[in-house]
Amino acid sequence: MRKALSVILFLLLALSASAQFKSEAFTQSYNDDKTNPNDSTDVLFSFKDYFQGLKHEKDITIGTMFIGSTMIIGGEQMYNKQYWKLPIVYTGILAPLGAGIYLNATGNTEAAKYCFIGSGLAYWGTLMDGVISYKSDQDPLPGRATLYSLLLPGLGQAYNGEYWKIPIYLGGLATAYYFYNTNSINYERYRRIYKEATDKETPYTGPITAETAVYYRDIFRQYRDYSSLAMLLIYVLQVIDANVFSFMHDFEIADDMAIDVRPAVIMPETQLAFNPTPAFGVGACIRF
């Protein structure tokens, strides 16, 4: 598990480093209009700025609006001056939540589960509505692309016009979930068999021994954890991808971009080289 986490951290750092075509790519001040700060989610959240935004005393970034509204329901609608949506927001979230609490208390847990799911979907829809309604002169807006991918994988790529990436990320998530589900089922199976095989009060006559069961239990638990990490990695990558390529929307490459490849001979200095013989290879020069 430790090795897998190290590999994932290395990949994320490598992707982040390779994406820095512009040094200002993740700063708040990178846009054509230097007076407009509403271009990124990568800012330090401030409750003072958030509440000033709700009172319309200042403009706040889409990231500040979103983070604050995850805690204060309806905050996005207030900032966007769509007050008529507030009754819909509160009713859609609180009504099924209250019904779920009541049904759960009366023992109807199955119906309560669906009520809680409905309340969660209404909360998600409230956040999505606020991101969609946020007004900005910049298009595409990197913060919006990031939050789109955060709320719905692949939507940020659609917002950036990179539709060909959507099947890649959704396919990767679906594949990772398939292996997660399969390994989870097998883990639960061998865990049950192990408990039955080691239960001294109930005689066990199954064909799988306790030693075999505990071996496969641990194997499938490890595979399940790897699958969950794969899902998390793909999810994070598509969020980073939406953010980076939204920033790179206006990146221009010179028309005279060229690459020059030719044979090369390296003559080492005698006093520094253990074997002062020429090295032959290929040299490449890229101009853009």
N, C-alpha and C positions, 0 to 999 in steps of 0.2 A: 504493500500500500504506500509506504514511504517513497519507494522508487517511482511509482506512478504519479504521485503528487509532484515530485521533483521534475519529471518529464513535462507535466502539464504546465508548471510554472515557467520552465525554460521556453516552451512553445509560445506562451503568452508574451513573455518578454521579448522573444525574437520577433514576433509579429508586430508588437508595438514599436520596436526599434526600426524595423524595415519600413514602417509606414511614414516615417518622419520626412516627407519630401519638403515640407515647409516647417520651419522651426516654431511657427505660431499655431500649428495645427490643432493643439488642444487648449489654447488659451482663449480667454474671453474676448480679447481685443482684435481677433483676426476676422475682419470683414472689410467690405468696401467703404462702409460708413463708420468711421472710428468713434462717432458719438453714440452709436446704437449698440448697447451691450447684449442685446437679446439674440445671441448666436450660438450658445453652447450650454450643455448641462454640466460642464466641468468647472463649477464655481463653488466656493465655500458657502454653504447654506447659512442664512441669517434670518432669524425670526423677525428682527427689526425690519429688514428689507421686505420680508414676506407680508407683514401686516401693513406696511406702508403701501405695498402694491394692492392689497385688498381695499385699502381706503383710496386708491387711485392717486396717491401723492407722488408716486414715481413708477417708472417702468421696471419690471423685474424680468429676469431671464426665464425661459420656459422650464429650465431645471429647477429653479427656486420655486416657481409656481407649482410644479408637479410634486416635489418633495413635501412642501408644506401641505398640499391638499391630500396627501396620503394620510395625514394625521387629522386634518380639519376637513371633514366631508363637505363638499360643495364649494370649497375655496376657489377651485378653477372657474366655476360658473360665476362666482362673485367677481373675480378679476376680469373675466371676459365680458362682464356686464350683462350676463344672461340670467337675470334674477328669476325670470319666469320658469326656469328649469328646476329651481330649488325644491318646490313641492314634489316634483316628479322624482328627483334624486332621493329625498328623504323617505318618501313613501316606498319607492322601489327597494331601498336597502332595509329600512326599519320594519316594514310590514312582514316580509318573509322571515326576518330575523326573530321578531317577536313570536310569530307563529311557530317557528322551529323550537324556540325555548319552551313554549307551552306544550307542544306535542312531545318533546323529549321528557318533560316533567311528568306527563301522563302515561309514559311508557311506549308511545308510538314512535320509536326511534327511526324506523324506515322512512316515514313521512317527514320527520324532523330533518333527516339528512338532506332530502330534496329541497326543503325550505332554506337550509343553510347554504346549499349550493346556489339557489336562486338569489339569495342575498349577496353572496360573493360575486356572482356574475353582474349584478346591478352595480356593485362597488367598482368592479373592473370597467364596466361601461361608462361610469361617471368619470373615471380617470382618462379613458380613451377620448371621451367627448371633449374634455378640457384641452387635451393635446391637439385635437383636430381644430378646435375653435380659436386657438391662440393666434393672435395676429402678429405678423412680421413681414417686413419688406424683403427679407432675404429668402430666396428660393433656389435650391433646397436649403432648408434650415437644419444644420447638423443636430441640434438638440432634438428637433422633432423626429428626425430619422432614427436617432438613438432610442428615444422613448417608444416609437412605433415598434422597433425590434424587441424592446424590453417587454412590451405588453403583448405583442403577437409576433412570434418568430417568422421572419420573411417579409413582414410588412415594411420594414425599413428599406429593404432591397427594392421592393415595389415602388416605394416613394422616390428612391434614387433613380428609378428607371432601369434597374439591373435585374430584369425579370428572370434571366437565365440562371441566376444564383439561387432562386427560391427552391427549385426541385432538389438542388444539392443539399441545402441546409435542412429542408423538411425531410428529405430522404435519409439524411444522416441521423436526425432525431428519431425518426420512425424505426430505423435499424437498431439504434442503441436501445430504444425502449423495448423492441422485440426481444433482444438478448437479455435485457434486465428482467422482463417478465418471465421468460423461459428459465433463467437461472434462479429467480426467486421461487418459482414453483418447485423446481428440483431441490432447492435448499430446504423449503418447508417439508417436502416429502421425506428427505433423509433425516431431517431433524426429528420428525415424528417417529420414524423407524428406530432411531437411536433411543428415544425416550421409551418406546415400547420394549426394546431389547434390553434396556437396563432397569426396567421396572421389576422389582423383586416380588411385588405382590401379585402381579399378573403374569402367568407363564407365556413365554414368547416362542412361537414355532415358525417364524418367518424364514425365508431362505437367505436373507442378508444378515450378516453378523453385526454386532455392535461396533467392532473395529472398522469394518467396511463402511458402515453407515456414518460414523463420525468422520472418516476420511473424505467421503463425498460431500458430507454436509459442509465441511470447511472449504472444500474446493469450490462448490457452487456459491457459497457465501462470498468468497473472494471474487469470483466472476461477476456476481451481482453487483458488488461494490465497484468493480472496474466499469461495468456498464453504466452505472449511475454517474460515475466520473466522466465517462464519454459523453453522456447527455449534457452534463453541465458544461463541458468544454465546448461542444458544438454550439450550445446556446450562447455562451459568452463570446465565441468567435463571431457569430452572426451579428451580435450587438456592436462589437468593435468594428466589424466590416462596414456596417451601416454608417457609423460615426465617421470613420476615416474617409470612405469614398464620398460621403456628403461634403466633407471639407475639401476633397480633391476634385470636386466637380469642375472648378474653373482652372485646374492645373494645366498649364500649357507646356508642350515640348517643342523645342525649336525644329523648324523644317529641315535644317541641315544636320540632323542627328545621323551619326555614322559610327561604324566600328571598323578598326583597322587591325587585322591579324597578320602577323608575320613571324618567321622563325627567329629565335633569339639564342645568343650564346652568352653565358655568364662566366666571366673570368674572376675567380676568387682571389683575394689577396693572400699571398703565401704565408704571411705572418699570422693570419687569422684562421686559415683553413687547415683542417687536419689532413685533407687530401687535396692539395692544390691543383686539381685538374678541371678543365672547362666543363660546364654543365650546359647541355643542349635542351631547348624547350621551345615553347610558343609564347609570344608576347601579344597582348591585346590592349588596344587603346580605344576608349569609348568617348565620343564627343556629342554633347547635347546641350 
